[in-house]
Amino acid sequence: MSKREEIEKKTEELLEGVAADAAVRIYDVEYVKEGQDYYLRCYIDKDGGVTIDDCETVSRAMSDILDREDYIDDAYILEVSSPGLGRTLKKDRHLSYSIGQEVEIKLYKSPPGLKEKEFFGILKSFDDKTVTISVDVSDGKTEDTEFDRKNIAVIRLALDF
């Protein structure tokens, strides 16, 4: 396991109690370097959406825990936020929360017989190897389309304006 993965895993473990106390769920944790700075990002979610007060509550509690545990050698910036409307669905739990919602899938390469590498549809199901969405084909008719997870570059909630 890489240093980044170890930090993310430990942070997520510590965040579990804080999230439960704040009545939110953990969406994701990232430890990334951008330019000269490291960022520890904790994404939280809840039914009805996350408020600024939720983020502040979790941030204050996590800051205290991180100071006490002191397991990150680098100087970093702690950020606590919602994953946003067009959130990326990286983990199985993200896909589980999103069944029945409209998603956008971008592929590394077009499926055989098609030119497109980008698809929109309702997330129907997933397993270890595939993701299935219901795609509009014509005149309100839909067709379930299955994608190999290895060929998916990104899958995220679709933004419909």
C-alpha positions, 0 to 999 in steps of 0.5 A: 500500500502506498503512503497516500493510500495508507493516509487515506485509509487511516483518515477514513477510519478516524473520520467514521466516528466523527461522521456518525456523531455529525449525522453524515456519511463519508463519501471519500477521502483524498490525500493529494499534492497540488503544486507545492501543497498537500491536501487532505480532503474529506468528502461527506454526504447526507440525505438532503445535502450537506450544509456549511455547518456540517462541514464546519462541525466535521472539520473542527472535530477532524482537526483535533483528531489529526493533531492528536494522532499526528500520522502525516509527516508533510504539512497539509491543508485539511478540507471538508466538503460535499462531493458536489452535484457532478460527483465522480463515482469511484467506489462501489458504495458510490455506485450503490448510492446512485442506483436510479440516478442519471450518470455520465460515462466516459470510456477510454475507447469506443465499444465495437461498432460505435463511434461514441466514447461518452454515454448518458443514462440511468444507472441500473446495476453494477458488479465487479466487472460491469456497469449497466445503464438504461440509455434513451435510443429513440422516441422515449424507448430505452435500452440497457447497455452494459460497459466493461469497468476496465474501459470506463475512464470516469463515471459521474452523476450527470448534471441536468440544467 
